[in-house]
Amino acid sequence: MPRANPDLHLLGRRTPRASRLAQLVRIAFPGALAGLAGMAAAQDAAPPSDSAVTLNPVVVTGSRVETGSFDLPYSVDAVDMRTNQAGNLGVNASEALAGVPGLVIQNRQNYAQDLQISIRGFGARAAFGVRGVKLIADGIPATNPDGQGQAATFNLDTAERIEVMRGPFSTVYGNHAGGVIQLFSRKGEGEPRIRASVLGGSWGTTKFGLGAEGEKDGIGFVLDASRFDTDGYRDHSKTRRDQGFAKLTLNPDEDSTLTLVANGLRQPETEDPLGIDWDTYQRDPRAVDDAALEYDTRKSIHHLQGGATYERRFGSDRLQMSAYTGRRSVTQYQSIPDFVQIPTTKNPERANHAGGVVDFDRDFYGLGARWIAERTIGLGELTLTAGVDYDRSEDDRRGYENFIGPTLGVKGQLRRNEIDTVTSIDPYLQAMLKSGPWQWSLGVRHSRVSFKVEDKYIVGINGDDSGNVRFSETTPAIGVVYALSPALNVYASAGKGFETPTLNELSYGSDGKFNFNLKPSTSRQVEVGTKAIVGDNTRVNAALFHIETDDEIVVAGASGGRTSYQNAGRTLRQGVELAAESEFTRNLTGRAALTWMKAEYDEAFVSRGTTIPSGNRIPGVPQFAAYAELAWEPVADVTLAGEAVHRGKVHVSDTNTEPPAPAYTLFNLRLSAEQQQGPWTFGQLLRVDNLFDRKHIGSVIVGDTNGRFYEPGLERSLYAGVNASYRF
C-alpha cells in the first residue's frame, strides 16, 4: 500500500498555531504556482481585453480607487449583473453570487429571516440577517454600525455589478471580519427608455416590475418598482415584498459629480415557518413546526433609506463625500411559549423576560469623507487615501407578550421598553505603491463602536438595565503583488480583524437581560495566492488563507426565534479557494469555483454546561463547496446554460453530535433570449432549479435549543418570465 503524504498527516494533527500556515503553504502553494506558471509561460503578452470573458475587471472594493482585480493583493471578484439578470429572477443575491469562491450564500426559503451569508466561515452563525460581512450599496452602508446588515435591501433589478472581497484587506472596512459585498447600480445613460417585466412559477411565485432609465438634459436617472409574491415552498411561509428604487446622477460642473439614491422595502406580515427537527425533515420537508402555527410566527418590515455621494476632482486628486439617513421598522411575532414569560413564585426571574413580540423603530444616519491623492514619486506611482466614517443608529425598542389570555400570536402586555443607540467613528488611511513588477498596499483603520441602553421599563423586580459599553480596535493590513510575467501575479497579504457583538446579540443574555459581558472577537488573517491569464481567454485564481480568531462569538442557545450568545476561545480557519473562467469558443463559455475549508474550535470551552472540545467543527460552515457553469449561445442573443452547485455537509451545533445537514449537489438550467424591433426590446426567461429534484437542506439554524436546526431547500422548481422595453 502506498504511504500517505506525511505533510497531509501533519495538517490533521494538533500542531502549534504558528506553524500551520507554513505547512499549508508548503503543501499546496508550490504545486499551484508551478502549474499556473507553466500555463502562463506559453504566452508573453499582457492580459488581453478583447474577450467575452472579462479577464481583468476594474474594481474599487479594498483599494477604494479603480484598479484591475488582477493587480490586487487579495481575493476580489466582480459579478457582472447585466448578463446575470437575463437568466435569473432578480429576487435574492444568492442567484448572482453562487459562483464566488469562499462565499456561502443560502436561501433559507424564509423571507422573514433573510439570506444566510458567510465568507470564509464568518457570518454562518447568524440566526437572521447578515453579520460578519460588510454590505454596501452605491457607497452607502447596508450594514448597521454594530455589524448587522440586510441583503434584502439590495435592488438586483438595477444592479450593474456586485463586488465580493475576502481576506485580510476587508478589515479596512471596520467592524466585521469576513469580507465585503458591495453593489453598484447602473448609471442613467443613453436615450430614455421604459421597461416592464413579469414572471411566475412554482410555489405561487410571481414578480412584476416597472422601470425607467436614461439621461435627459444632463441628468441621469434610474427608477424601479417591483412586487414579489410567493406562497413559499414550505407551509406558513407566504411572502409579499415591495421594493422601490431611484437614482439621479448630476454634474454640477465639469469637475464634480453628485449622485442621489433612495430605496424602500416593504414586507407586511411575512410568515415565518421556523426550522424543523431531523425526524420531521425526513418525514415531510415542507412541514412546519406546530409552534409556528400556534403563535402565527411572522414579521413585518418597513425600510426606507436615502443618501447622496459627491465627488470633486482637483487635478489628479479627488474628494469623495457621502451622507445617508433612513428608518427601519420591524415587528416580529415569535414562538416563545407563553408560560415562559409569566413569572411565578418558583420562577420570579421570568419578570425579566422581554416577551415574545419584538417591535422596534430604528432611525439611522451616517457621514463619510475621504481624500484620494495620486502622485508619481521616485519609487513609482503612489496613491494615498485618507478618510473617516461616522455611523449612528437609534432603536426605540419594545417587547410584548405574544398572547392575551388563551389567545396566542397577538400583541399582549408590554415587557420591554428602551432606547438602544449604537455609534461608530472610524478614521482610516490607505496607501498603494506601484514600482516596476511590485505593488505594495497598506491600510490601517481605528474603530470605536459604542452601545448605550436607556431602560424605560422598570417594573417590580425588573430593575434598571440601563448601561453602556464601548469597544475599540486598530486594524492594520499589508499586501504585496509581484508580477512574474504580464500574465502571472503572485501575492500575499496579512491583516487584523475586529468584530463587535451586534445589538441583537447583546440584547438577550441567558437571563433575558442585556448582555454587557459579551466581548468582541479579534482575528489575524493571512492570505497567499496567484492570479494567471492563460492563453487569450482564460483566467485562473488560487488562494490559500489562514485565520486565527480569539473570543469567537458563538450561539449559547436558540429557542422560539430568539438566540443568545457567548464568547468561545480560539478558532482556526484555513483553506483553499480556486476559481476559473474561460471562453472555450466564440459561443461557449464556462466558469467554476471551488472552496475547501477547515473551520474548527482551536480551544475547548463550556457552553450550557457542556464542554466543547478542541477540534470540533464550527457549525454552519461546509468543509467543501463548489460551483460550475457552462453557457452556450447557439445564435445571437439566445443563451442556454447549465449550473451545478455542491455543498458539503454542515454541522448544526457546537457539540457536533446532532445529525449534520447532508452534502448535496443541485443542477439548474436556464434559457434566455432577447429580440430587438426598432425602439422595442423583448426578452424571455425559462429556468428550472434543482433539475433532478434532489431532497436537501438549504440552510441551518445554528444551536437551536428545540432541535429545529433544519431549513429544507426547494424541490424541482420551474419559472418563466417576459420583459419589454421601449427606447424614446
Secondary structure as UniProt FT lines:
FT   HELIX           6..12
FT   HELIX           17..40
FT   TURN            41..42
FT   STRAND          58..59
FT   TURN            61..63
FT   STRAND          67..68
FT   HELIX           69..71
FT   STRAND          75..80
FT   HELIX           81..84
FT   HELIX           85..87
FT   HELIX           94..97
FT   TURN            98..99
FT   TURN            101..102
FT   STRAND          103..106
FT   TURN            111..113
FT   STRAND          116..119
FT   TURN            120..121
FT   TURN            123..125
FT   STRAND          130..131
FT   STRAND          133..137
FT   TURN            138..139
FT   STRAND          140..141
FT   TURN            145..146
FT   STRAND          148..149
FT   HELIX           151..153
FT   HELIX           156..158
FT   STRAND          159..166
FT   HELIX           168..173
FT   STRAND          179..185
FT   STRAND          193..201
FT   HELIX           202..204
FT   STRAND          205..216
FT   TURN            217..218
FT   STRAND          219..230
FT   STRAND          239..250
FT   TURN            254..255
FT   STRAND          256..271
FT   HELIX           278..283
FT   TURN            285..286
FT   HELIX           290..294
FT   TURN            295..296
FT   STRAND          298..314
FT   TURN            315..316
FT   STRAND          317..333
FT   HELIX           338..341
FT   HELIX           348..352
FT   STRAND          357..377
FT   TURN            378..379
FT   STRAND          380..400
FT   STRAND          403..404
FT   TURN            405..406
FT   STRAND          407..408
FT   STRAND          414..435
FT   TURN            436..437
FT   STRAND          438..455
FT   TURN            460..461
FT   STRAND          467..485
FT   TURN            486..487
FT   STRAND          488..499
FT   HELIX           503..507
FT   TURN            510..511
FT   TURN            516..517
FT   STRAND          521..534
FT   TURN            535..537
FT   STRAND          538..550
FT   STRAND          553..559
FT   TURN            560..561
FT   STRAND          562..567
FT   STRAND          571..585
FT   TURN            586..587
FT   STRAND          588..601
FT   STRAND          605..607
FT   TURN            608..609
FT   STRAND          610..612
FT   TURN            614..615
FT   TURN            619..620
FT   STRAND          624..635
FT   TURN            636..637
FT   STRAND          638..647
FT   TURN            654..655
FT   STRAND          664..677
FT   TURN            678..679
FT   STRAND          680..689
FT   TURN            691..692
FT   STRAND          697..700
FT   TURN            702..703
FT   TURN            705..706
FT   STRAND          710..712
FT   STRAND          717..727
//
